[in-house]
Every structure is written in structure tokens, then in C-alpha cells.
Amino acid sequence: MTPEFTPVFLGNGINAYSMARAFHEAYGVRSVMASRSLSALDTTSVIWDCILEPELDEPETFLATMDRISSEYGKNKLLLIGCADHYVRLIVTYRDKLEDKFIVTYPGQDAMDKMVLKEDFYALCDKYGLDYAATFIHTPETGYDYELGFDFPVVLKPSDSVKYNKHPFEGFHKVFFIDNREELDETLKKIYAAGYDDHMVIQDMVPGEDTSIYDLHAYVGTDHKVKMMNMGNVVLEEHGPTTVGNNAATIVAPNMEVMEKVTALLEGIGWEGACDGDIKYDARDGKYKMFEINIRQGRSNYRITGGGDNLAELYVRDYILREDIPGPKYVTEPFFWHVVPMGIVNKYVKDKAVLKQIRELVKQGKVCDSLDYSKDRKLKRLVYLKLRDINLFRKYKMYMK
């Protein structure tokens, strides 16, 4: 019999909801979610309790909130899971103050640092034979007399995204797609002027539509061995300024060579818990280019659960029941996940062969939507989800040409 426990999520939105749904489906448990902001997606759900704390990112407030959650819910084991990178980093930084109250589902600081800073991560890619796009690291000290070594267009992104997100500015984007040197240097100057003082990553832009993009979910056990890996082809992304790069629809699409190399990397650094890799296929040389591995499960994590490998069960078997879980299991069965209306999928997935595969998977029932949960359908939530769909149609019309 499974001991009584309560999942505790830091961070809101689709990522957190998908995890809470997985736990609710598998064990019937109601979760707790704390975040610095809440949307109707969060507050209309009946499967968790929501805690709003606008200053949750601040260490003192973070620790006070953790004490509050422990006091209110601590009669059960508390399984702590971050749903955004900065929350995971807070958990790891203050694990010595949390471990007497929570089950911490992450490795130590050393393994975390190797994944978080992108230039360190690319050194790992070199070590384990993973390809990545041609890269130049720029710092405030570099100045503007430098040679990239590759042509435009380029992608510009922060090495430390957590620090970067603390310094917004007019025209702020998660990632910039840049066509010329003048635009690149002006963007760098804006970023540094806003207060970000760490490294910026400039990379060769790998060409290709959304269907060239892949993501890779992995769960690594407390023994630092990979237990499950699920690689998917991202057939549609979101395209708004602050949501670019967010997966909207994926199909399970394994590549054994990539998965085995990522397995070696994760086990080699002593990873633990969930993580999520971003990859793009480069038709110029036929290689899969690794961009990053995020230190938490991705927003499409319900693809794992919907496809038959409930992610919550892996956490419980590993951290609560302390089972010896065999692995690695590489998921190979085709399955379709989406979190936008099928009308958007049908309109904006341009590859006819991919669209045909999607329709066949839907026909076979090999499909799931993170937000369509039969046990979470109160009227207020159904109204919200309908309004969300309408807004998504508007946004895709605006940003997808």
C-alpha cells in the first residue's frame, strides 16, 4: 500500500497542471501548487490547492512559503517538484533547509551547474558526442569587435536564463532571431543595459519549420540511472514574443543514437529526477543539434503519461516506495500530444505527411490533450478553456504567416 503523500509543485501553467493531473489519475491525490502568479488555468482546477506568493522567487519568501506548506500539509510525505528552472535552482540551493520537510527530487549543485550554464553544457555535448549548432559566447567584456565564425541569421539567447528573466526591457524576448550584425549588436547592448551581466549565446540558426524540432523527456532515478526516455517531434510550436519555443503539439519520434548519447550524459554527470531536452534536425548535414537540457520536466510532459508511462508513478516508485526500477525504457510507440485545438493543428501544420499521421493517430485513439481531463470539468473551467481556445486562434492568426 502506497504511503500517504502530497505532491508540491513550484510554478504554474501547463507543465505543473500536467504533473498534478498525472498524480491525480494514478493515486487520486490532490496536489499543492505555489507560484508568483496564478491564471484561470490554475484557479479553475479542482485537482490542487493554489498558493499565490508574488515574491516566491526571493529566498526569504521562498523559505517562508516552504515552511507554511510544510506546516499546513506536512502530515503526509511532501514530494517537491519544480516546474520552472528558477524554482528548481532554489530547491537545489536551499536543499539543506528543505530536506527535513520535503522529499527533494533533484541532484546536487555540481550536476545542476553543468546543465544550467549553456557553455558548460556544450562542453558536455562534446564529451558525449552530441552535435550542437556552431556557437559563439559573448560577454559584456567582449565588446563589439569580434568575429562569429559563421553567417547570419543567428539565434541569440542567454546562457543563464534565470538571471536574464530578472532584467526585462522593451522588446524583451526569450530568444531572438537576428538577421544581421547591426541588429545583433544593438540587441546585445539593450540586454546588458537592462542589467543582465552574464554570458550570451550566439548560435548559427538551424533552418527548418516547426517539424524540424524535437524534444526529449527523461526520468533518471535516485541511483542516477535513466529509467525512461520519450523523444518527440514538435510538429507545432507557439509563436508569440514571450511564448516562442513552447511546444504546442508533438508526436513520439525516437532516435536511438540521440537517446543513448543523452542517457550516457545524464548518467555521467549523476543527474536525478526529470529533465527535458531541446533538439533540432539540421537537414544541411543530417544531424540532430542539441540546444539545451532543461532541469525540469517540459510542458509536454503529459505526452509521457497519456502514452501509458505515468510520470507520477515513476516519482512515487522511486522516491516514496524506493523500488528498484528497471531501465532504460525508450518509448517507441507513436502517440500524439497537443495543447491547442485540433483546428489549429489542422490549419498550421504544413507538412501533409505529418498531418496525415496525426489524423491516423487521433482516429486510433493514440492522442491526448494535457488540459482535457474528465475529472476536472466544472462549468467555470469549461468556460475558461473555451475562451482560451478562441484566444489561441487569434494569436496564431497574428503570429503565423
C-alpha positions as CSV (number, residue, x, y, z in Angstrom):
1,M,0.0,0.0,0.0
2,T,1.3,3.4,-1.0
3,P,2.0,5.7,2.0
4,E,0.0,8.9,2.1
5,F,1.8,11.7,0.3
6,T,1.1,15.1,-1.2
7,P,2.8,16.4,-4.4
8,V,4.0,20.0,-4.1
9,F,4.7,21.9,-7.3
10,L,6.5,25.2,-7.6
11,G,5.4,27.1,-10.7
12,N,2.1,27.2,-12.6
13,G,0.7,26.6,-16.0
14,I,0.6,23.6,-18.3
15,N,3.7,22.0,-17.0
16,A,2.5,22.0,-13.4
17,Y,-1.0,21.1,-14.3
18,S,0.1,18.1,-16.4
19,M,2.1,16.7,-13.4
20,A,-0.8,17.3,-11.0
21,R,-3.1,15.5,-13.4
22,A,-0.7,12.5,-13.6
23,F,-0.7,12.2,-9.8
24,H,-4.5,12.6,-9.6
25,E,-5.0,9.9,-12.2
26,A,-2.6,7.4,-10.7
27,Y,-3.3,7.9,-7.0
28,G,-6.4,10.2,-6.6
29,V,-4.3,12.7,-4.6
30,R,-4.9,16.4,-4.5
31,S,-1.7,18.4,-5.0
32,V,-0.4,21.8,-3.8
33,M,0.9,24.4,-6.2
34,A,2.7,27.6,-5.2
35,S,3.5,30.3,-7.8
36,R,4.3,34.0,-8.0
37,S,1.2,34.4,-10.3
38,L,-2.0,32.5,-11.0
39,S,-4.1,32.3,-14.1
40,A,-7.6,30.9,-14.7
41,L,-5.9,27.7,-15.9
42,D,-4.7,27.3,-12.3
43,T,-7.6,28.6,-10.2
44,T,-10.4,26.8,-12.0
45,S,-8.9,23.4,-11.4
46,V,-10.2,21.1,-8.6
47,I,-7.2,18.8,-8.5
48,W,-4.9,21.1,-6.5
49,D,-4.8,23.9,-3.9
50,C,-3.2,27.1,-5.2
51,I,-0.9,29.3,-3.2
52,L,-0.2,32.8,-4.6
53,E,3.1,34.4,-3.5
54,P,4.3,37.2,-5.8
55,E,7.7,37.3,-4.2
56,L,8.2,33.5,-4.3
57,D,11.5,33.9,-6.2
58,E,13.1,35.8,-3.3
59,P,15.0,33.4,-1.0
60,E,13.5,34.7,2.3
61,T,9.9,34.5,0.9
62,F,10.6,31.2,-0.7
63,L,11.8,29.6,2.5
64,A,8.9,31.1,4.5
65,T,6.4,29.7,1.9
66,M,8.0,26.3,2.2
67,D,7.6,26.4,5.9
68,R,4.0,27.4,5.5
69,I,3.3,24.5,3.1
70,S,5.1,22.1,5.5
71,S,3.0,23.3,8.4
72,E,-0.3,23.0,6.6
73,Y,0.3,19.8,4.6
74,G,3.1,18.1,6.5
75,K,1.0,15.3,8.0
76,N,1.8,13.5,4.7
77,K,5.1,13.0,2.9
78,L,5.7,16.1,0.7
79,L,7.1,15.3,-2.7
80,L,8.7,18.6,-4.0
81,I,8.9,19.2,-7.8
82,G,9.8,22.4,-9.6
83,C,8.0,23.3,-12.8
84,A,10.3,26.2,-13.9
85,D,14.1,26.4,-13.9
86,H,14.4,29.1,-11.3
87,Y,12.3,27.1,-8.8
88,V,14.5,24.0,-9.4
89,R,17.6,26.1,-8.7
90,L,16.1,27.5,-5.5
91,I,15.3,23.9,-4.4
92,V,18.8,22.8,-5.0
93,T,20.4,25.9,-3.5
94,Y,18.4,25.5,-0.2
95,R,18.0,21.7,-0.1
96,D,19.8,21.7,3.3
97,K,16.9,23.7,4.7
98,L,14.2,21.7,2.9
99,E,15.2,18.0,3.2
100,D,13.8,17.7,6.7
101,K,10.4,18.7,5.5
102,F,10.2,17.6,1.8
103,I,11.4,14.8,-0.4
104,V,13.7,16.7,-2.8
105,T,13.7,15.2,-6.3
106,Y,16.9,16.6,-7.7
107,P,20.7,16.1,-7.7
108,G,23.3,18.2,-6.0
109,Q,24.7,21.6,-7.1
110,D,27.5,20.2,-9.2
111,A,25.3,18.3,-11.6
112,M,22.9,21.2,-11.7
113,D,25.6,23.7,-12.7
114,K,26.8,21.5,-15.5
115,M,23.3,21.6,-17.1
116,V,22.3,25.2,-16.3
117,L,25.1,27.2,-17.9
118,K,24.9,26.7,-21.7
119,E,28.7,26.9,-22.4
120,D,29.3,24.2,-19.8
121,F,26.5,22.1,-21.3
122,Y,28.1,22.3,-24.8
123,A,31.3,21.1,-23.3
124,L,29.3,18.0,-22.1
125,C,27.9,17.6,-25.6
126,D,31.5,17.5,-27.0
127,K,32.4,14.9,-24.3
128,Y,29.4,12.6,-25.1
129,G,29.3,13.0,-28.9
130,L,26.2,15.1,-29.2
131,D,26.0,17.6,-32.0
132,Y,25.1,21.2,-31.5
133,A,24.9,24.4,-33.6
134,A,28.0,26.5,-34.2
135,T,28.3,28.7,-31.2
136,F,29.9,32.0,-30.0
137,I,29.8,33.1,-26.4
138,H,29.5,36.9,-25.9
139,T,30.0,38.7,-22.6
140,P,29.8,42.4,-21.6
141,E,33.6,42.4,-21.7
142,T,33.8,41.0,-25.3
143,G,32.9,44.4,-26.8
144,Y,31.8,44.7,-30.4
145,D,34.9,43.9,-32.4
146,Y,34.6,40.2,-32.8
147,E,34.2,37.5,-35.4
148,L,31.4,34.9,-35.1
149,G,32.9,32.3,-37.5
150,F,29.5,31.6,-39.1
151,D,26.9,33.5,-41.1
152,F,23.6,35.2,-40.4
153,P,20.8,34.5,-39.5
154,V,21.7,33.7,-35.9
155,V,19.9,32.8,-32.7
156,L,20.7,34.9,-29.6
157,K,19.8,33.6,-26.1
158,P,21.1,33.9,-22.5
159,S,23.5,31.4,-21.0
160,D,21.7,31.9,-17.7
161,S,18.0,32.2,-18.5
162,V,17.1,32.6,-14.8
163,K,19.2,35.6,-14.3
164,Y,18.2,37.0,-17.7
165,N,14.5,36.8,-16.8
166,K,15.1,39.1,-13.9
167,H,16.0,42.0,-16.2
168,P,13.1,42.7,-18.6
169,F,13.3,45.6,-21.1
170,E,11.3,46.9,-24.0
171,G,11.3,44.4,-26.8
172,F,12.2,41.5,-24.4
173,H,12.1,38.0,-25.9
174,K,13.1,34.6,-24.5
175,V,15.1,34.0,-27.7
176,F,16.0,36.4,-30.5
177,F,16.2,35.5,-34.2
178,I,18.6,38.0,-35.8
179,D,19.4,38.7,-39.5
180,N,22.4,41.0,-39.4
181,R,25.3,42.2,-37.4
182,E,23.9,45.7,-36.6
183,E,20.7,44.1,-35.2
184,L,22.7,41.7,-33.2
185,D,25.0,44.3,-31.5
186,E,22.0,46.6,-30.8
187,T,20.2,43.7,-29.1
188,L,23.2,42.8,-27.0
189,K,23.6,46.4,-25.9
190,K,19.9,46.5,-24.8
191,I,20.3,43.3,-22.8
192,Y,23.4,44.4,-20.9
193,A,21.9,47.9,-20.3
194,A,18.9,46.3,-18.7
195,G,21.2,44.8,-16.0
196,Y,22.0,41.3,-17.3
197,D,25.7,40.9,-16.9
198,D,26.3,37.2,-17.8
199,H,27.2,35.4,-21.0
200,M,25.0,35.5,-24.1
201,V,25.0,32.6,-26.6
202,I,25.1,33.4,-30.3
203,Q,24.4,30.4,-32.5
204,D,24.0,29.5,-36.1
205,M,20.3,29.3,-36.9
206,V,19.4,25.8,-37.9
207,P,16.9,26.1,-40.7
208,G,13.6,24.4,-40.8
209,E,10.0,24.7,-39.8
210,D,8.5,23.5,-36.5
211,T,8.5,19.9,-37.8
212,S,12.3,20.0,-37.6
213,I,12.2,20.5,-33.8
214,Y,12.3,17.6,-31.3
215,D,12.1,17.4,-27.5
216,L,13.3,14.7,-25.3
217,H,11.8,13.9,-21.8
218,A,13.9,11.8,-19.4
219,Y,13.4,10.4,-15.9
220,V,16.6,9.5,-14.0
221,G,16.3,7.5,-10.8
222,T,17.9,8.1,-7.4
223,D,20.5,5.6,-8.5
224,H,21.4,8.1,-11.3
225,K,20.3,5.6,-14.0
226,V,17.9,6.6,-16.8
227,K,14.6,4.8,-16.3
228,M,12.5,6.3,-19.1
229,M,13.1,8.4,-22.2
230,N,10.5,9.8,-24.6
231,M,11.6,11.7,-27.7
232,G,9.0,13.6,-29.7
233,N,8.8,15.5,-32.9
234,V,7.5,19.0,-32.2
235,V,5.1,19.4,-35.1
236,L,3.8,22.8,-33.9
237,E,5.1,25.5,-31.6
238,E,3.7,28.7,-30.2
239,H,4.9,31.9,-31.9
240,G,4.1,34.8,-29.7
241,P,7.0,37.0,-28.4
242,T,7.0,35.6,-24.9
243,T,5.9,32.0,-25.8
244,V,8.1,31.3,-28.8
245,G,9.6,27.8,-28.5
246,N,6.8,26.5,-26.3
247,N,5.6,23.1,-27.6
248,A,2.0,23.0,-28.8
249,A,1.8,19.6,-30.4
250,T,4.2,16.6,-30.6
251,I,4.4,13.1,-31.9
252,V,6.6,10.4,-30.3
253,A,9.5,10.0,-32.7
254,P,12.5,8.2,-31.2
255,N,16.1,8.4,-32.4
256,M,18.1,5.7,-30.7
257,E,21.5,7.2,-31.3
258,V,20.5,10.6,-29.7
259,M,18.7,8.9,-26.8
260,E,21.6,6.6,-26.0
261,K,24.1,9.6,-26.0
262,V,21.8,11.7,-23.8
263,T,21.5,8.7,-21.5
264,A,25.3,8.5,-21.2
265,L,25.5,12.2,-20.5
266,L,22.8,12.2,-17.8
267,E,24.2,9.2,-16.1
268,G,27.8,10.5,-16.4
269,I,27.0,13.7,-14.5
270,G,24.9,12.0,-11.9
271,W,21.5,13.5,-12.8
272,E,18.4,12.7,-10.8
273,G,14.7,13.3,-11.4
274,A,13.1,14.7,-14.6
275,C,14.7,16.8,-17.4
276,D,13.7,17.9,-20.9
277,G,16.0,18.4,-23.9
278,D,15.5,20.7,-26.9
279,I,16.8,19.4,-30.3
280,K,16.5,20.4,-34.0
281,Y,17.2,18.3,-37.0
282,D,19.6,20.1,-39.4
283,A,18.9,19.0,-43.0
284,R,22.2,20.6,-44.2
285,D,24.3,17.9,-42.6
286,G,21.7,15.3,-41.5
287,K,22.5,15.8,-37.8
288,Y,20.3,16.3,-34.7
289,K,21.6,19.5,-33.0
290,M,21.2,19.7,-29.2
291,F,20.3,23.1,-27.9
292,E,19.9,22.5,-24.1
293,I,18.6,20.2,-21.5
294,N,16.2,21.9,-19.1
295,I,16.5,21.0,-15.4
296,R,12.8,20.1,-15.1
297,Q,10.1,18.2,-17.0
298,G,8.9,20.0,-20.1
299,R,5.4,21.5,-20.7
300,S,4.6,18.5,-23.0
301,N,5.3,16.0,-20.1
302,Y,1.7,14.7,-20.3
303,R,2.7,13.0,-23.6
304,I,4.5,10.5,-21.3
305,T,1.5,9.9,-19.1
306,G,-1.0,9.9,-21.9
307,G,1.0,7.4,-23.8
308,G,0.9,4.9,-20.9
309,D,4.0,5.7,-18.8
310,N,2.5,7.8,-16.0
311,L,5.4,10.1,-14.9
312,A,3.9,10.4,-11.4
313,E,4.3,6.6,-10.9
314,L,8.0,6.9,-11.6
315,Y,8.4,9.5,-8.9
316,V,6.4,7.5,-6.3
317,R,8.1,4.2,-7.1
318,D,11.5,5.8,-6.8
319,Y,11.2,8.4,-4.0
320,I,8.4,7.0,-1.8
321,L,8.3,3.2,-2.3
322,R,12.1,3.0,-3.0
323,E,11.7,0.4,-5.7
324,D,14.4,-0.8,-8.0
325,I,13.0,0.4,-11.3
326,P,14.4,-1.3,-14.4
327,G,15.6,0.8,-17.4
328,P,16.2,2.5,-19.5
329,K,12.8,2.3,-21.3
330,Y,13.0,4.1,-24.6
331,V,9.4,4.9,-25.8
332,T,8.9,3.9,-29.4
333,E,5.2,3.6,-29.9
334,P,3.8,6.6,-31.9
335,F,1.5,8.8,-29.9
336,F,0.2,12.4,-30.4
337,W,0.1,15.1,-27.8
338,H,-1.4,18.6,-28.1
339,V,-2.4,21.5,-26.0
340,V,-4.0,23.7,-28.7
341,P,-7.3,23.0,-30.5
342,M,-7.2,20.4,-33.3
343,G,-8.5,23.2,-35.6
344,I,-5.2,25.0,-35.1
345,V,-3.2,21.8,-35.7
346,N,-5.1,21.1,-38.9
347,K,-4.5,24.6,-40.2
348,Y,-0.9,25.3,-39.2
349,V,0.9,22.0,-39.5
350,K,2.0,22.4,-43.1
351,D,3.6,19.0,-43.7
352,K,0.9,16.9,-45.3
353,A,2.6,13.6,-44.4
354,V,2.8,14.7,-40.7
355,L,-0.8,15.9,-40.7
356,K,-1.9,12.5,-42.2
357,Q,0.0,10.7,-39.4
358,I,-1.7,12.9,-36.8
359,R,-5.1,12.2,-38.1
360,E,-4.5,8.5,-38.1
361,L,-3.2,8.6,-34.5
362,V,-6.3,10.5,-33.5
363,K,-8.5,8.0,-35.3
364,Q,-6.8,5.2,-33.3
365,G,-7.2,7.0,-30.0
366,K,-3.5,7.4,-29.6
367,V,-3.9,11.1,-28.6
368,C,-4.1,13.3,-25.5
369,D,-4.6,16.9,-24.5
370,S,-3.0,18.0,-21.2
371,L,-6.0,20.1,-20.3
372,D,-8.8,17.8,-21.3
373,Y,-9.3,15.9,-18.0
374,S,-12.7,14.2,-17.4
375,K,-12.4,14.6,-13.6
376,D,-11.7,18.4,-13.9
377,R,-14.7,19.8,-15.8
378,K,-16.6,22.2,-13.6
379,L,-18.6,24.7,-15.6
380,K,-16.2,27.6,-14.8
381,R,-13.3,25.7,-16.1
382,L,-15.0,24.6,-19.3
383,V,-15.9,28.3,-20.0
384,Y,-12.3,29.3,-19.4
385,L,-10.9,26.5,-21.7
386,K,-13.4,27.6,-24.5
387,L,-12.2,31.2,-24.2
388,R,-8.6,30.1,-24.2
389,D,-9.2,28.2,-27.5
390,I,-10.7,31.4,-29.1
391,N,-7.7,33.4,-27.9
392,L,-5.3,30.8,-29.3
393,F,-6.9,31.0,-32.8
394,R,-6.4,34.8,-32.6
395,K,-2.8,34.5,-31.6
396,Y,-1.9,32.0,-34.3
397,K,-3.6,34.2,-37.0
398,M,-1.5,37.1,-35.8
399,Y,1.9,35.4,-35.5
400,M,1.8,32.6,-38.0
401,K,2.2,33.9,-41.5
